[in-house]
Amino acid sequence: MFLTLSRRMNQQVALTKEKYESLVPVFNERMRRLWAATEARALGRGGITQVARATGMARATVRAGLRELRAGGGVESRRGALALARKQ
Protein backbone atom coordinates (compact mmCIF):
# COMPACT_ATOMS: atom_id res chain seq x y z
CA MET A 1 0.00 0.00 0.00
CA PHE A 2 2.77 2.46 0.88
CA LEU A 3 4.50 1.83 -2.43
CA THR A 4 1.28 2.51 -4.31
CA LEU A 5 0.68 5.73 -2.37
CA SER A 6 4.27 6.81 -2.92
CA ARG A 7 4.04 6.07 -6.65
CA ARG A 8 0.79 8.03 -6.91
CA MET A 9 2.37 11.00 -5.12
CA ASN A 10 5.36 10.90 -7.48
CA GLN A 11 3.01 10.87 -10.46
CA GLN A 12 1.13 13.86 -9.05
CA VAL A 13 4.38 15.75 -8.47
CA ALA A 14 5.41 15.02 -12.08
CA LEU A 15 2.04 16.22 -13.40
CA THR A 16 2.19 19.40 -11.31
CA LYS A 17 5.76 20.03 -12.49
CA GLU A 18 4.68 19.64 -16.12
CA LYS A 19 1.84 22.15 -15.66
CA TYR A 20 4.11 24.59 -13.83
CA GLU A 21 6.84 24.43 -16.47
CA SER A 22 4.36 25.14 -19.25
CA LEU A 23 2.95 28.19 -17.45
CA VAL A 24 5.98 29.70 -15.73
CA PRO A 25 7.13 31.73 -18.77
CA VAL A 26 4.00 33.89 -18.56
CA PHE A 27 3.78 34.17 -14.77
CA ASN A 28 5.10 36.98 -12.65
CA GLU A 29 6.01 36.24 -9.02
CA ARG A 30 2.52 36.88 -7.70
CA MET A 31 0.87 34.69 -10.31
CA ARG A 32 3.33 31.85 -9.56
CA ARG A 33 2.43 32.10 -5.88
CA LEU A 34 -1.33 32.14 -6.51
CA TRP A 35 -1.16 29.28 -9.01
CA ALA A 36 0.89 27.19 -6.59
CA ALA A 37 -1.61 27.91 -3.81
CA THR A 38 -4.53 26.92 -6.03
CA GLU A 39 -2.80 23.65 -6.97
CA ALA A 40 -1.97 22.90 -3.33
CA ARG A 41 -5.57 23.54 -2.31
CA ALA A 42 -6.86 21.25 -5.07
CA LEU A 43 -4.49 18.47 -4.01
CA GLY A 44 -5.67 18.60 -0.40
CA ARG A 45 -3.62 17.06 2.39
CA GLY A 46 0.06 17.19 1.53
CA GLY A 47 -0.58 19.54 -1.38
CA ILE A 48 1.77 22.26 -0.15
CA THR A 49 4.67 19.83 0.03
CA GLN A 50 3.85 18.27 -3.33
CA VAL A 51 3.63 21.63 -5.07
CA ALA A 52 6.83 22.83 -3.42
CA ARG A 53 8.60 19.68 -4.57
CA ALA A 54 7.27 20.00 -8.12
CA THR A 55 8.07 23.69 -8.55
CA GLY A 56 11.13 24.23 -6.40
CA MET A 57 9.26 26.88 -4.42
CA ALA A 58 9.59 27.07 -0.68
CA ARG A 59 6.59 25.73 1.24
CA ALA A 60 6.40 29.13 2.92
CA THR A 61 5.83 30.70 -0.51
CA VAL A 62 2.94 28.33 -1.24
CA ARG A 63 1.48 29.07 2.21
CA ALA A 64 1.79 32.81 1.50
CA GLY A 65 -0.21 32.27 -1.68
CA LEU A 66 -2.89 30.42 0.28
CA ARG A 67 -3.10 33.36 2.70
CA GLU A 68 -3.50 35.74 -0.25
CA LEU A 69 -6.30 33.63 -1.69
CA ARG A 70 -8.10 33.46 1.66
CA ALA A 71 -7.80 37.24 2.00
CA GLY A 72 -9.48 37.70 -1.37
CA GLY A 73 -6.27 38.57 -3.18
CA GLY A 74 -7.01 36.45 -6.22
CA VAL A 75 -6.60 37.62 -9.80
CA GLU A 76 -10.24 38.60 -10.28
CA SER A 77 -10.38 40.79 -7.17
CA ARG A 78 -7.20 42.57 -8.21
CA ARG A 79 -8.51 43.15 -11.74
CA GLY A 80 -11.69 44.59 -10.29
CA ALA A 81 -9.70 46.96 -8.10
CA LEU A 82 -7.59 48.08 -11.06
CA ALA A 83 -10.70 48.68 -13.19
CA LEU A 84 -12.25 50.71 -10.39
CA ALA A 85 -9.11 52.80 -10.03
CA ARG A 86 -9.07 53.54 -13.78
CA LYS A 87 -12.70 54.76 -13.70
CA GLN A 88 -12.00 57.29 -10.95
Secondary structure in CASP SS format (residue, H / E / C, confidence):
PFRMAT SS
TARGET T0000
AUTHOR 0000-0000-0000
METHOD secondary structure of the structure
MODEL  1
M C 1.00
F H 1.00
L H 1.00
T H 1.00
L H 1.00
S H 1.00
R H 1.00
R H 1.00
M H 1.00
N H 1.00
Q H 1.00
Q H 1.00
V H 1.00
A H 1.00
L H 1.00
T H 1.00
K H 1.00
E H 1.00
K H 1.00
Y H 1.00
E H 1.00
S H 1.00
L H 1.00
V H 1.00
P H 1.00
V H 1.00
F C 1.00
N C 1.00
E H 1.00
R H 1.00
M H 1.00
R H 1.00
R H 1.00
L H 1.00
W H 1.00
A H 1.00
A H 1.00
T H 1.00
E H 1.00
A H 1.00
R H 1.00
A H 1.00
L H 1.00
G C 1.00
R C 1.00
G C 1.00
G H 1.00
I H 1.00
T H 1.00
Q H 1.00
V H 1.00
A H 1.00
R H 1.00
A H 1.00
T H 1.00
G C 1.00
M C 1.00
A C 1.00
R H 1.00
A H 1.00
T H 1.00
V H 1.00
R H 1.00
A H 1.00
G H 1.00
L H 1.00
R H 1.00
E H 1.00
L H 1.00
R H 1.00
A C 1.00
G C 1.00
G C 1.00
G C 1.00
V H 1.00
E H 1.00
S H 1.00
R H 1.00
R H 1.00
G H 1.00
A H 1.00
L H 1.00
A H 1.00
L H 1.00
A H 1.00
R H 1.00
K H 1.00
Q C 1.00
END
